[in-house]
């Protein structure tokens, strides 16, 4: 199934990686004083990248190809160690790639032209875009790891330099957390390849090779501590990296600070995309390379994900700072995605994939709105905001749509993913599904309280909150369109990822 | 009476690179007599030309195995690998020297002669296959460096640095020599080949031999500045003229590891179970001390000194498995370390050309706004030293870790991983400091100069390009390591 066929022989995916970097190079060569030109260059680059990614999504043929991978490119990179430049796209990564391009475009558009050192800011955003795209496309584990780590550097600077409050501390805490997980993953990557080498005699870090030979065996622990399954051990190595990035309770403590300290353009891609890369990692590596371990460890992880749903929701209820509120809401939603993934069945995983796109759209819209409110009202404190809707009805209406999507109203996109996840969770762990249901109720509480408190009630005197400008509405428009479209054509995404998910080892075994 | 010399295998081709370097030193010595004092950069030019000649003389050794002079030196790929590395380091050092020396009023021709002497010693060390030549190489490089450390004769710190290096270095040499004597006593041979022939698995309980190896390791670990034999490093690095620190921090370590490779990998593989544990302990010590103490340093030269100790630990990790893969990783790491650490110190040199107090971290505050170029390349070197892709430092660590995983050496690996995370703190702190907005506007000082800019740019570019395409250097390292497997 595809709308058209893209010409073969063009390295489409490499272009997706190279375009933002080329844009970054152009920005780097532009004199720093030309602020408007720099921003326009950034926007132009991300528009072209988005167009390219949309073309790839349109030309993606579902359910064909080896392991359902499309647009594959493979070049030897470090042949002596079986490391290759192998990239490709399948149902797991296709729509996230689209989300990537869209969110970076929005992030650059909403960047304040008065940002100090705008040139470096846009430059780092474009490099970050290439790195995150690389994470989604990489099919070689070392290549993946390179992009995974390379993502940290721009993110670290974006928070540490342009953030607010305790920005350096926030950036540093985030970095240290992430790096701890990364190194656990690196050792697991090396061990996976080493095991495969002893099994097959072929040293390779290629996902398509490793996925054919799931790791097996037990490891005799020293000091007579008993034995532990090697797949379980490796699963945990990868899981640590991804669980920190998502984040899964109790590894979330870096999140509130990092999200709150990030400037709005950064938090849009941070919460909308980077957190999803953790979930994507679970699907791509944990569920594919260690299907048995995924079944045996899925239960405890699903419990943690459910705790995350409830914890995030309760914390969101307790916040007065709107940015922190949305940060915790994001964590709660990520819990749903985790629950779907760890349910380990078709419905849960498809639901998680759909919800990953949905969450990216919704949370980006929420942070955008928070940013707009802060810019207009000069505060993000829930207690000081009231009656904004009186002078800004359009603003209120658009925000209501986003809020309703966030709480999972049927007919909007949030419902589609959450419903599938709940179905999947119900099949796997009934008590967790019930607990997650409570999370949905809490979501309605904190979202509607946010909306009612700040937009309804009587406006303060004088009512100085200005109406939304067309530019702002234009930025929100594609997100709102996606919210509604996915809501009214709920079958589109699940059908599109169906073939890939059905072929996942965790489903087939 | 004629003396028959045919039996000892005179082969000048095998030591031609060393000969060219020594010859260049002699030429520069005489040139200094005729070159007017304000034209001393001609000496630098002559030095570079001579070094390029030595580079050319190295190339024929690639893929060869020319044991010469009674098996005391060898011209093989491993020696060629180190020759290229050392010569390139020296050329880069010479290129950044003149401006720094002039700024500190140290522009004397002896500097280049001593630099060439040290380089010749290091190259000899890399080619040495006998205890005698190892000792010769170490002494040649050490004595040159003792003088170079104190080259800023009027600066008290520099004098202190030289004296400290001399005293502690002399002590280490004592250990080294005593170890060599013991090994000779146990095996009856001074050539590594003869020692290796004696050292079968049965020799693993020969106390005399083990004691000798222990003392020899102390001497070599001292030169590689691995803990707990590192005490001299921070003080000497801090006190020596920065350009000398730049040179010795990478070149001395490389040469020391060449000797460590020749000794442990090539000579004593049959008793690996005996040296594994002490060597692992040295590596772990270096990782702990280097990384943890670096956190508390507010002087960049001292911080980089401790970071160098930590990197000695990583490099040593590659030796532990005793496999071709591990030794390849070691060689790759040495090359990577040379590029990035040279770069980092060269930035300190470029900034220090205005005075020596500039290595204090507080001086670097807001460097991004005063010196965007220097701050950017420094960021690249710091990221690479921390081991974050896409830089060469990442692959260096990756290859070492992979060798450890393959050999199933877990405890040192876990320490290395944890300490790498720790190291992020102090490397990134430099970047944060450079990004912090300065309190007062600092006036732009003297320019960095063309040759320094070129060297820094080239080092930064190499750090990134080798971080994206590491395969070429890895192939060289694989080939160089293969001479002993």
Interface residues (C-beta under 8 A of the other chain):
Chain A: X76 X77 X78 X79 X80 X81 X142 X145 X146 X147 X149 X150 X152 X153 X156 X157 X160 X161 X168 X172 X175 X176 X179 X180 X183 X186 X187 X190 X191 X193 X194 X197
Chain B: X383 X388 X389 X390 X394 X395 X398 X399 X401 X402 X405 X406 X413 X417 X420 X421 X424 X425 X428 X431 X432 X435 X469 X470 X471 X474 X475 X478
